[in-house]
Amino acid sequence: MKNLLMIALVFVASFTANAQIETPQPSPEAKIEQKVGLTDLTLEFSRPSMRGRAIFGDLVPYGEMWRTGANKNTIITFSDDVKIGGKEVKAGSYAIFTKPNKSSWDIVFYTDTNNWGTPKAWDESKVAAKVTTDVMNMPMKMETFTMLFDDLTNNSAVLGILWEDVFVGVTIEVPTAAKVKANINKVMNGPGAADYYAAARYNLESNGDIKQAVVWIDKAIDMSKDDPKFWMLRQQSLIHAKAGNKKEAIKAAKASLKLAEEADNAGYVKMNKEFLKEWE
């Protein structure tokens, strides 16, 4: 009986130690994914509510940097380089900080996203872009802090921030025209060196048409002659070897070996030396 009682007590103690009560968060997290033209924009932020409080000029003081929401940093991610306020911002993730004032806000895109709240030491060199935008007063109040992408076109979107009776927005320009032009040129000009290389390697590794693989790999190498790659030449040597072209296989292996030595790539140096030892 004592043993049973002891087991029961251990079980209850273990359950109590491991049990967690899940309750709603006061500022729930939100995530928005938006395609603008051909560019992916992702926004992650937390959403506090007014709950009877005065917000701007009170809970969020004027003239001070604000985390823009609650909890951890509000983070925006761009899949391509974009333009904000006429300034180029590289693809990647940025924290959004704001400095609210009564008639205008500063909106800052900051490269360091690992702060909880505003940075302890502000680093101006980490400011990727900064835009000052006018405040628009809304005729109604927005109870819960909101961010959204609006005014979508093929080339831009407006990142909007809404809370209390305030709206501010900043335009983000995306490189749709340049991406479409590049896609058109690629299709119209036919396959590139990487396409021929991938097709040739597939035929080699899947025991496909080796004669066709020779044509494709030679085309890839010819298209890359101004900037030859040791791994492409390595595949050329293997393909010609399988096709029985000993002279061409050795030539490609020697070229691959030379470039691999220059790149200090020990793996490819070893593979090429072993290949040449066998074939020569």
Legacy VTK file of the C-alpha trace (Angstrom):
# vtk DataFile Version 3.0
C-alpha trace
ASCII
DATASET POLYDATA
POINTS 280 float
0.000 0.000 0.000
2.857 2.332 0.921
4.507 1.646 -2.452
1.303 2.436 -4.337
0.891 5.665 -2.407
4.499 6.659 -3.130
4.065 5.973 -6.883
0.894 8.085 -6.919
2.633 10.998 -5.191
5.581 10.857 -7.628
3.160 10.832 -10.584
1.237 13.849 -9.267
4.445 15.772 -8.537
5.787 15.006 -12.011
2.541 16.091 -13.664
2.478 19.325 -11.659
6.082 20.150 -12.573
5.566 19.561 -16.312
2.043 20.912 -16.790
1.732 24.325 -18.426
-1.409 26.401 -18.597
-1.829 28.075 -21.970
-3.646 31.400 -21.935
-4.247 34.033 -24.646
-1.422 36.497 -25.185
-2.257 40.175 -24.562
-0.437 41.115 -27.794
-0.893 38.152 -30.175
1.567 37.580 -32.982
0.654 38.133 -36.621
2.317 37.229 -39.898
1.498 38.621 -43.345
2.929 37.233 -46.579
2.366 39.334 -49.684
3.499 38.954 -53.282
4.174 42.349 -54.870
4.914 41.960 -58.557
7.445 39.103 -58.450
8.832 39.928 -54.987
7.841 38.256 -51.704
7.279 40.517 -48.699
6.832 38.978 -45.244
5.850 40.939 -42.132
5.925 39.587 -38.556
4.677 41.685 -35.633
2.737 41.632 -32.360
-0.633 43.359 -31.896
-1.325 45.212 -28.643
-4.780 46.748 -28.055
-5.808 50.136 -26.671
-7.893 48.756 -23.761
-9.092 52.233 -22.826
-5.608 53.756 -22.935
-4.500 56.886 -24.800
-1.768 55.749 -27.199
0.231 58.315 -29.150
1.669 61.098 -27.067
0.978 59.058 -23.935
1.580 55.279 -23.881
3.815 55.795 -26.931
5.568 59.156 -26.304
6.173 61.612 -29.123
9.751 62.050 -30.278
11.036 58.727 -28.936
12.012 55.606 -30.871
9.345 52.899 -30.607
9.558 49.176 -31.277
6.433 49.487 -33.498
4.089 47.047 -31.822
4.843 44.870 -28.810
7.169 42.100 -27.644
10.078 41.278 -29.968
11.033 43.339 -33.000
8.610 43.874 -35.831
10.449 42.271 -38.769
9.967 42.701 -42.509
11.677 40.453 -45.067
12.251 41.120 -48.781
13.089 38.357 -51.267
14.668 40.896 -53.650
16.420 44.233 -53.394
13.793 46.960 -53.021
13.661 50.749 -52.799
12.330 52.643 -49.804
12.269 56.422 -49.883
14.358 56.275 -53.052
17.112 54.326 -51.286
18.068 50.789 -52.303
17.549 48.211 -49.548
19.118 44.793 -50.058
17.122 41.563 -49.917
16.908 40.249 -46.362
15.247 40.936 -43.004
14.961 44.250 -41.173
13.529 45.448 -37.886
11.052 48.308 -38.213
11.406 51.107 -35.665
9.357 54.285 -35.668
9.526 57.698 -34.026
5.948 59.006 -33.791
5.173 62.711 -33.634
1.842 64.499 -33.780
1.990 65.406 -37.479
4.688 63.073 -38.866
6.553 59.825 -38.157
10.059 58.625 -38.904
10.007 55.016 -40.116
13.352 53.227 -39.873
14.441 49.903 -41.406
17.251 48.533 -39.209
19.583 45.683 -40.150
19.859 44.248 -36.612
16.694 42.227 -35.955
17.789 40.614 -32.674
16.719 43.329 -30.242
13.777 42.875 -27.872
12.349 46.352 -28.157
14.601 49.205 -29.235
18.395 48.679 -29.293
20.229 49.572 -26.083
22.831 51.362 -28.186
21.495 52.811 -31.421
23.890 52.273 -34.361
23.258 54.654 -37.244
25.367 52.450 -39.556
22.653 49.775 -39.243
19.961 52.049 -40.664
19.207 50.666 -44.132
16.559 53.293 -44.879
14.699 56.063 -43.077
11.517 57.743 -44.279
9.576 60.631 -42.786
5.869 60.390 -43.551
2.837 62.522 -42.693
0.212 61.380 -40.212
-3.314 60.845 -41.513
-5.983 61.062 -38.813
-8.732 58.485 -39.266
-12.408 59.258 -38.577
-12.663 56.168 -36.348
-10.376 54.450 -33.873
-8.480 51.231 -34.524
-8.597 49.284 -31.250
-5.819 46.810 -32.086
-2.425 47.738 -33.544
-2.472 46.854 -37.237
0.043 46.676 -40.059
-0.801 45.818 -43.658
0.255 45.976 -47.298
-2.068 48.146 -49.361
-2.260 50.004 -52.685
-0.724 47.017 -54.463
0.609 47.474 -57.994
3.041 45.447 -60.088
5.845 47.729 -58.928
5.057 48.825 -55.386
3.013 48.502 -52.206
2.328 50.754 -49.252
3.258 49.435 -45.827
0.571 50.868 -43.568
0.598 51.279 -39.775
-2.728 51.895 -38.017
-3.577 52.335 -34.342
-5.852 54.582 -32.336
-6.948 57.210 -34.905
-3.568 57.366 -36.702
-2.495 56.023 -40.098
1.004 56.332 -41.558
2.309 54.626 -44.675
5.562 54.152 -46.568
5.919 53.052 -50.179
8.094 50.044 -50.992
9.178 49.745 -54.633
9.987 46.305 -56.048
12.120 45.446 -59.146
9.360 43.853 -61.209
10.336 45.415 -64.540
13.969 44.322 -64.193
12.986 40.769 -63.179
10.517 40.412 -66.062
13.103 41.728 -68.517
15.679 39.244 -67.209
13.167 36.386 -67.499
12.242 37.399 -71.047
15.897 37.629 -72.083
16.642 34.234 -70.557
13.775 32.549 -72.393
14.410 34.327 -75.686
18.154 33.675 -75.578
17.689 29.989 -74.796
19.273 27.893 -72.031
22.240 29.214 -70.116
25.443 27.460 -69.072
23.900 26.332 -65.782
20.959 24.758 -67.643
23.232 22.794 -70.003
25.439 21.747 -67.078
22.478 20.490 -65.033
21.050 18.539 -67.973
24.425 16.948 -68.794
25.064 15.957 -65.189
21.607 14.435 -64.920
22.221 12.272 -67.992
25.565 11.134 -66.548
24.189 10.246 -63.115
20.991 8.613 -64.405
22.722 6.565 -67.133
20.964 8.614 -69.791
22.095 9.443 -73.322
25.826 10.017 -72.813
26.335 11.386 -76.333
23.737 14.073 -75.615
25.431 14.737 -72.272
28.701 15.382 -74.126
27.003 17.954 -76.359
25.404 19.697 -73.375
28.487 19.773 -71.137
30.703 21.058 -73.959
28.129 23.790 -74.598
28.117 24.701 -70.887
31.915 24.920 -70.768
32.047 26.991 -73.962
29.485 29.448 -72.553
31.554 29.721 -69.351
34.968 30.095 -70.992
35.409 33.638 -69.640
34.898 32.391 -66.084
35.463 28.613 -66.029
34.450 26.620 -62.933
36.468 23.664 -61.690
33.360 21.675 -60.751
31.917 22.047 -64.257
35.207 20.936 -65.813
35.242 17.978 -63.423
31.856 16.861 -64.765
33.084 17.389 -68.318
35.986 15.019 -67.660
33.661 12.371 -66.215
31.185 12.657 -69.095
33.866 12.414 -71.768
35.426 9.506 -69.918
32.122 7.622 -69.895
31.695 8.413 -73.596
35.164 6.955 -74.274
36.770 10.269 -75.207
40.039 9.747 -73.300
41.915 12.753 -74.700
39.104 15.202 -73.934
38.543 13.661 -70.489
42.210 14.154 -69.525
42.231 17.704 -70.905
39.159 18.674 -68.846
40.529 17.005 -65.711
43.805 18.915 -65.983
41.926 22.204 -66.396
39.721 21.364 -63.396
42.767 20.435 -61.317
44.521 23.723 -62.081
41.474 25.811 -61.079
40.821 23.689 -57.991
44.418 24.228 -56.848
44.030 27.981 -57.369
40.810 27.899 -55.342
42.506 25.782 -52.646
39.740 23.172 -52.906
41.378 20.032 -51.586
38.459 17.766 -52.421
38.457 18.518 -56.130
42.263 18.481 -56.264
42.224 14.941 -54.854
39.460 13.721 -57.182
41.137 15.130 -60.288
44.546 13.690 -59.372
43.029 10.251 -58.821
41.191 10.489 -62.154
44.321 11.537 -64.050
46.414 8.811 -62.395
43.898 6.223 -63.566
43.527 7.575 -67.117
47.123 8.545 -67.832
LINES 1 281
280 0 1 2 3 4 5 6 7 8 9 10 11 12 13 14 15 16 17 18 19 20 21 22 23 24 25 26 27 28 29 30 31 32 33 34 35 36 37 38 39 40 41 42 43 44 45 46 47 48 49 50 51 52 53 54 55 56 57 58 59 60 61 62 63 64 65 66 67 68 69 70 71 72 73 74 75 76 77 78 79 80 81 82 83 84 85 86 87 88 89 90 91 92 93 94 95 96 97 98 99 100 101 102 103 104 105 106 107 108 109 110 111 112 113 114 115 116 117 118 119 120 121 122 123 124 125 126 127 128 129 130 131 132 133 134 135 136 137 138 139 140 141 142 143 144 145 146 147 148 149 150 151 152 153 154 155 156 157 158 159 160 161 162 163 164 165 166 167 168 169 170 171 172 173 174 175 176 177 178 179 180 181 182 183 184 185 186 187 188 189 190 191 192 193 194 195 196 197 198 199 200 201 202 203 204 205 206 207 208 209 210 211 212 213 214 215 216 217 218 219 220 221 222 223 224 225 226 227 228 229 230 231 232 233 234 235 236 237 238 239 240 241 242 243 244 245 246 247 248 249 250 251 252 253 254 255 256 257 258 259 260 261 262 263 264 265 266 267 268 269 270 271 272 273 274 275 276 277 278 279
